[in-house]
Amino acid sequence: MGIFKKHQNTYAMFANPLPPVTIAIADDHALVRKAIINLINSSARYQVVTEAGNGKELLEKIGEGQPPDIILLDINMPVMNGFETMKKIGQMPNPPKVIAVTAFDDDISIFRLYKAGINAYVMKTFEPDDLFSALDAVAAKGTYFPELVNNKLIQASKEERCRITESLNERELLFLKYAAMDIPYSEVAVNMNLGRNSINDYQKNLYQKFGVSSRIGMVLLAVKYKMVEI
């Protein structure tokens, strides 16, 4: 009820209310899909206009009419999964924003989703506030990555960039280059001819220097600072 009031009141603040942000959802679990639809439609700010049980069905439906503003995309689906669907969405002339709904919480999976073009992600164990935070951020700013919500990426300054850049040695920069590839750290260790413990040390030190706690956070900052490309 609190979430409903919050979003209803925010929407009502506009003298000339904007039309609701349109949402499409693809999830192969019908009960989960219906529960998310009911939650989203409880807010006057958003309206679910399309639902599908897999990526292929989603693409067919949104191809028949006006594309939605935002897609909530389950990653693990039959027929066409989230990764395959993202490739097709990326080929659209004006692709909708995509929020991945995923059970994967390891760094490499989240990073693969980011490289596939998602604008945000929420875990399948999300609380209602988590979903609305993602929707609000994507609707207003285009992206939402929980790791970075209160991170330096939002308020990054030239001084901060210089401080981090000057603190990195050649091997750490090489580690960043490999970390920006969608390969596991075990493969990074082979490429750098290092043991797993040494890789853990690189990871720990760079997380500390960047002020993050995950691979996606570190790489996004490195990309922003133009230290690596993806």
Phi, psi and chi 1 to 4 in degrees:
 res  aa     phi    psi   chi1   chi2   chi3   chi4
   1 MET       -  -39.7 -179.2   61.7   71.5      -
   2 GLY   -61.5  -40.3      -      -      -      -
   3 ILE   -65.6  -42.1  -67.7  171.1      -      -
   4 PHE   -60.4  -47.0  172.3   75.3      -      -
   5 LYS   -62.7  -42.6  -73.1 -178.4  178.6  178.8
   6 LYS   -57.6  -50.2  170.3 -173.8  170.6 -176.4
   7 HIS   -76.4  -32.9  -75.8  -94.0      -      -
   8 GLN   -66.0  -43.4 -174.6 -178.7   50.8      -
   9 ASN   -68.4  -40.1  -67.4  -20.7      -      -
  10 THR   -60.9  -42.1  -60.8      -      -      -
  11 TYR   -66.4  -37.1 -172.2   64.9      -      -
  12 ALA   -73.9  -12.2      -      -      -      -
  13 MET   -66.7  -25.7  -72.8  171.2   58.0      -
  14 PHE   -72.3  133.6  -65.9   96.3      -      -
  15 ALA   -64.3  -41.3      -      -      -      -
  16 ASN  -118.5   90.2  -62.8  -56.5      -      -
  17 PRO   -54.6  135.2  -24.9   34.6      -      -
  18 LEU   -74.8  156.0  -63.3  171.9      -      -
  19 PRO   -63.2  152.8   21.7  -32.5      -      -
  20 PRO   -63.4  150.7   21.8  -32.2      -      -
  21 VAL   -72.1  126.9  175.9      -      -      -
  22 THR   -87.8  140.6   55.7      -      -      -
  23 ILE  -126.6  137.8  -51.4  -67.6      -      -
  24 ALA  -114.8  145.7      -      -      -      -
  25 ILE  -132.2  133.7  178.0  170.0      -      -
  26 ALA  -122.9  117.4      -      -      -      -
  27 ASP  -156.1  131.3 -167.2  -56.8      -      -
  28 ASP   -78.9   -9.4   62.0  -47.3      -      -
  29 HIS   -95.7  107.8  -67.2   94.2      -      -
  30 ALA   -59.6  -41.3      -      -      -      -
  31 LEU   -66.0  -41.8  -70.3  177.1      -      -
  32 VAL   -63.3  -43.7  172.5      -      -      -
  33 ARG   -60.5  -45.8 -170.4  169.0   69.8 -115.9
  34 LYS   -65.0  -38.7  -65.8  -62.4 -177.1 -176.2
  35 ALA   -64.0  -41.9      -      -      -      -
  36 ILE   -66.4  -40.4  -64.5  175.1      -      -
  37 ILE   -60.4  -46.1  -70.0  171.7      -      -
  38 ASN   -62.2  -39.5  -70.9  -22.9      -      -
  39 LEU   -63.8  -49.1  174.2   62.4      -      -
  40 ILE   -63.1  -43.6  -67.6  173.1      -      -
  41 ASN   -71.6   -8.2  -74.6  -18.0      -      -
  42 SER   -73.9  -12.2   72.1      -      -      -
  43 SER  -102.5  133.9  166.3      -      -      -
  44 ALA   -70.7  -13.3      -      -      -      -
  45 ARG   -79.7  -23.2 -174.9   72.1 -176.5   92.9
  46 TYR  -129.2  152.8  -59.0  100.8      -      -
  47 GLN  -144.6  123.0 -179.8 -177.0    4.2      -
  48 VAL   -78.0  122.1  177.3      -      -      -
  49 VAL  -111.6  -15.5  -64.6      -      -      -
  50 THR  -144.4  138.0  -57.2      -      -      -
  51 GLU  -134.5  148.0   62.6  172.1  -64.5      -
  52 ALA  -149.9  158.0      -      -      -      -
  53 GLY   -95.9   -6.7      -      -      -      -
  54 ASN  -162.8  173.2   57.9   67.6      -      -
  55 GLY   -64.6  -38.7      -      -      -      -
  56 LYS   -62.6  -45.8 -176.3  174.7 -177.1  -68.3
  57 GLU   -63.6  -39.8 -177.3 -175.9   -1.7      -
  58 LEU   -59.2  -49.9  171.1   74.3      -      -
  59 LEU   -63.0  -38.3  -67.2  171.1      -      -
  60 GLU   -63.8  -42.9  -70.4  172.5  -10.3      -
  61 LYS   -70.0  -44.6  -73.7 -172.5  173.4 -177.9
  62 ILE   -74.6  -17.5   64.9  176.8      -      -
  63 GLY   -77.6  -13.3      -      -      -      -
  64 GLU   -85.8  -15.7  -65.4  171.6   -6.3      -
  65 GLY  -152.6 -151.0      -      -      -      -
  66 GLN   -72.1  124.2 -179.2   69.5   23.1      -
  67 PRO   -62.7  149.9  -21.6   33.0      -      -
  68 PRO   -73.2  167.0   30.7  -36.7      -      -
  69 ASP   -74.0  -39.3  -62.9  -50.3      -      -
  70 ILE  -137.1  140.8  -61.2  172.9      -      -
  71 ILE  -112.2  129.8  -66.0  173.1      -      -
  72 LEU   -95.5  113.8  -79.1  177.3      -      -
  73 LEU  -118.5  113.1 -176.2   65.5      -      -
  74 ASP   -67.1  144.3 -174.4   18.5      -      -
  75 ILE   -91.4  -41.4  -61.1  -55.7      -      -
  76 ASN   -96.2   90.9 -171.7   17.8      -      -
  77 MET  -132.1  153.7  -63.2 -178.2  -67.9      -
  78 PRO   -76.3  172.0   30.0  -36.2      -      -
  79 VAL    68.5  -64.0 -176.4      -      -      -
  80 MET  -144.2  113.4 -178.9 -178.2  -71.6      -
  81 ASN   -79.6 -179.4   65.0   32.1      -      -
  82 GLY   -64.2  -38.3      -      -      -      -
  83 PHE   -65.0  -43.6  -68.9  105.4      -      -
  84 GLU   -66.1  -39.6  -64.8  167.2  -31.1      -
  85 THR   -65.5  -38.3  -52.6      -      -      -
  86 MET   -61.3  -37.3  -84.0  -56.9  -53.5      -
  87 LYS   -60.7  -42.2  -69.3 -179.3 -178.4  178.5
  88 LYS   -69.1  -41.1  -61.2  -67.6 -175.0 -179.3
  89 ILE   -62.7  -40.0  -67.9  173.1      -      -
  90 GLY   -63.6  -18.6      -      -      -      -
  91 GLN   -89.3   -4.4  -65.0  168.2    2.1      -
  92 MET   -73.2  148.2  -63.3  172.1   63.2      -
  93 PRO   -57.3  -47.0  -23.8   33.8      -      -
  94 ASN  -129.8   79.0  -65.0  -62.9      -      -
  95 PRO   -64.9  141.5   23.1  -32.9      -      -
  96 PRO   -65.1  161.2  -15.8   29.0      -      -
  97 LYS   -70.0  146.8  -54.9  -64.5 -176.0 -176.6
  98 VAL  -126.0  127.0  177.8      -      -      -
  99 ILE  -107.1  115.8  -60.9  175.7      -      -
 100 ALA   -77.6  133.3      -      -      -      -
 101 VAL  -109.4  110.0 -177.7      -      -      -
 102 THR  -133.8  149.9  176.3      -      -      -
 103 ALA   -93.2   -9.1      -      -      -      -
 104 PHE   -78.7  127.8  -55.8  126.7      -      -
 105 ASP  -124.0   10.2   61.1   -2.5      -      -
 106 ASP   -84.2  152.8   59.2  -68.2      -      -
 107 ASP   -57.4  -42.7  -75.8  -17.6      -      -
 108 ILE   -66.9  -37.7 -169.8   64.5      -      -
 109 SER   -68.2  -44.0  -65.7      -      -      -
 110 ILE   -62.9  -39.4  -61.9  -60.3      -      -
 111 PHE   -67.9  -39.0 -170.7   57.8      -      -
 112 ARG   -60.8  -40.0  -79.3 -172.3   64.1 -156.7
 113 LEU   -64.0  -41.5  -69.1  170.6      -      -
 114 TYR   -62.0  -45.6  174.5   75.7      -      -
 115 LYS   -66.2  -26.2  -69.1 -171.1   72.0  173.0
 116 ALA   -73.3  -15.0      -      -      -      -
 117 GLY   113.6   10.8      -      -      -      -
 118 ILE   -65.7  154.0   62.4  166.5      -      -
 119 ASN   -98.7  -15.4  -60.1   90.5      -      -
 120 ALA  -168.5  167.3      -      -      -      -
 121 TYR  -147.3  150.1   75.0   92.1      -      -
 122 VAL  -133.7  145.8  -68.0      -      -      -
 123 MET   -76.9  152.3  -57.2  -54.3  -60.3      -
 124 LYS   -64.5  -15.1  -83.1 -146.4  163.0 -178.3
 125 THR   -91.2   18.4   54.0      -      -      -
 126 PHE   -60.5  150.2   67.8   78.5      -      -
 127 GLU   -88.5  157.2  -63.9  -69.1  -26.2      -
 128 PRO   -51.2  -40.8  -31.2   37.8      -      -
 129 ASP   -60.9  -35.1  -84.5  -24.7      -      -
 130 ASP   -62.6  -44.0  -61.6  -29.1      -      -
 131 LEU   -65.2  -45.5  177.8   59.3      -      -
 132 PHE   -68.4  -31.6  -78.9  115.8      -      -
 133 SER   -63.0  -42.3  -68.8      -      -      -
 134 ALA   -66.3  -45.4      -      -      -      -
 135 LEU   -61.4  -46.6  -72.5  169.6      -      -
 136 ASP   -60.8  -44.3  -70.7  -12.9      -      -
 137 ALA   -67.4  -43.9      -      -      -      -
 138 VAL   -66.7  -40.9  170.4      -      -      -
 139 ALA   -64.0  -36.4      -      -      -      -
 140 ALA   -90.7  -40.6      -      -      -      -
 141 LYS  -119.3  -16.8  -57.0  175.0 -175.9  177.5
 142 GLY    99.0  -19.5      -      -      -      -
 143 THR  -142.8  159.2   58.4      -      -      -
 144 TYR  -158.4  111.0  175.1   78.9      -      -
 145 PHE  -125.9  108.5  -67.4   96.1      -      -
 146 PRO   -50.3  -36.8  -26.9   34.4      -      -
 147 GLU   -58.3  -28.9  159.6   69.9   17.8      -
 148 LEU  -108.3    3.9  -57.6  174.3      -      -
 149 VAL   -58.1  -44.0  169.0      -      -      -
 150 ASN  -110.7   28.4  -63.1  -49.6      -      -
 151 ASN   -99.1  170.6 -167.6  -93.5      -      -
 152 LYS   -61.1  -21.6  -62.8 -177.0 -179.3   70.5
 153 LEU   -58.2  -32.0 -177.0   64.0      -      -
 154 ILE   -72.0  -39.0  -52.5  -59.6      -      -
 155 GLN  -119.4   33.1  -55.0  -88.0  -21.4      -
 156 ALA   -62.8  131.8      -      -      -      -
 157 SER  -114.0  164.6   65.6      -      -      -
 158 LYS   -61.7  -37.9  -71.4 -176.4  178.7  180.0
 159 GLU   -63.1  -41.9  -68.2   78.3   10.3      -
 160 GLU   -65.4  -42.7 -179.3   69.5   13.6      -
 161 ARG   -61.1  -46.4  174.6 -178.6  174.8  179.1
 162 CYS   -63.4  -41.2  -70.4      -      -      -
 163 ARG   -60.6  -46.0 -177.9 -169.3   66.5   77.2
 164 ILE   -68.6  -46.5  -64.3  175.8      -      -
 165 THR   -58.3  -45.4  -57.6      -      -      -
 166 GLU   -70.2  -19.1  -68.3  172.8   -0.9      -
 167 SER   -85.7   -9.6   72.3      -      -      -
 168 LEU   -93.7  137.1  -58.5  179.1      -      -
 169 ASN   -96.5  177.7   57.9   43.9      -      -
 170 GLU   -61.4  -38.5  -71.0 -173.5   10.8      -
 171 ARG   -70.0  -36.2  -66.0  -72.1  -75.6  175.6
 172 GLU   -67.6  -37.3  -72.6  173.4  -31.6      -
 173 LEU   -65.3  -36.9  -72.3  170.0      -      -
 174 LEU   -66.0  -41.2 -179.6   61.3      -      -
 175 PHE   -59.3  -43.2  178.3   85.7      -      -
 176 LEU   -60.0  -41.9  -83.9  177.3      -      -
 177 LYS   -58.5  -46.7  174.1 -174.5  173.4 -177.5
 178 TYR   -70.6  -35.1  -74.6  125.1      -      -
 179 ALA   -64.5  -26.3      -      -      -      -
 180 ALA   -79.4   -4.1      -      -      -      -
 181 MET   -95.3  150.9  -57.9  176.1 -177.2      -
 182 ASP   -84.5   64.8   52.6   -7.8      -      -
 183 ILE  -126.6  150.6   58.5  175.8      -      -
 184 PRO   -70.8  160.0   25.1  -33.6      -      -
 185 TYR   -61.8  -27.0  -81.5  130.9      -      -
 186 SER   -62.2  -35.6   58.6      -      -      -
 187 GLU   -75.0  -34.1 -168.9  170.2  -23.9      -
 188 VAL   -60.1  -41.3  174.9      -      -      -
 189 ALA   -60.5  -42.5      -      -      -      -
 190 VAL   -64.4  -45.8  172.3      -      -      -
 191 ASN   -62.5  -32.4  -69.9  -21.5      -      -
 192 MET   -96.7    1.1  -66.5 -174.8   66.3      -
 193 ASN    56.5   48.3 -165.0   27.4      -      -
 194 LEU  -126.8  157.6  -66.8  171.1      -      -
 195 GLY   -82.3  165.2      -      -      -      -
 196 ARG   -61.2  -36.9  179.4   66.2 -154.2 -162.5
 197 ASN   -63.1  -38.6  -72.5  -20.6      -      -
 198 SER   -66.3  -39.3  -64.6      -      -      -
 199 ILE   -62.6  -40.7  -70.8  -64.2      -      -
 200 ASN   -60.5  -38.1  -71.6  -18.9      -      -
 201 ASP   -65.9  -43.7  -70.6  -20.3      -      -
 202 TYR   -59.4  -46.6  -86.3  101.2      -      -
 203 GLN   -59.5  -49.0  175.4 -176.1  -55.4      -
 204 LYS   -60.7  -46.2  179.3 -179.9  177.9 -178.7
 205 ASN   -65.1  -41.6  -69.2  -23.0      -      -
 206 LEU   -72.9  -36.4  -74.0  172.1      -      -
 207 TYR   -58.0  -41.4  -77.1    6.5      -      -
 208 GLN   -66.7  -43.0 -176.1  174.0    7.6      -
 209 LYS   -65.7  -38.2  -72.2 -177.5  178.5 -178.2
 210 PHE   -85.3  -13.8  -80.2   92.5      -      -
 211 GLY    72.3   37.8      -      -      -      -
 212 VAL  -127.8  175.9  -60.6      -      -      -
 213 SER  -132.2   15.9   59.0      -      -      -
 214 SER  -151.2  163.0   74.6      -      -      -
 215 ARG   -63.4  -43.1 -179.7  174.2 -178.5  170.4
 216 ILE   -62.8  -40.0 -176.6   66.4      -      -
 217 GLY   -63.5  -43.8      -      -      -      -
 218 MET   -62.8  -46.0  176.6 -177.9   66.9      -
 219 VAL   -69.0  -39.6  171.9      -      -      -
 220 LEU   -62.2  -39.3  -73.7 -179.5      -      -
 221 LEU   -67.6  -40.8  -85.5  173.2      -      -
 222 ALA   -62.9  -37.1      -      -      -      -
 223 VAL   -66.8  -45.2  170.1      -      -      -
 224 LYS   -60.2  -38.9 -179.5  176.8  178.6   65.1
 225 TYR   -82.7    3.0  -66.5  152.9      -      -
 226 LYS    61.8   32.7  -58.7 -173.1 -174.3  -55.6
 227 MET   -84.3  -30.8  -64.7  175.5 -178.4      -
 228 VAL  -139.8  165.2  -62.9      -      -      -
 229 GLU  -122.5  151.8  -65.0 -178.4   -2.6      -
 230 ILE  -129.1      -   59.6  172.7      -      -
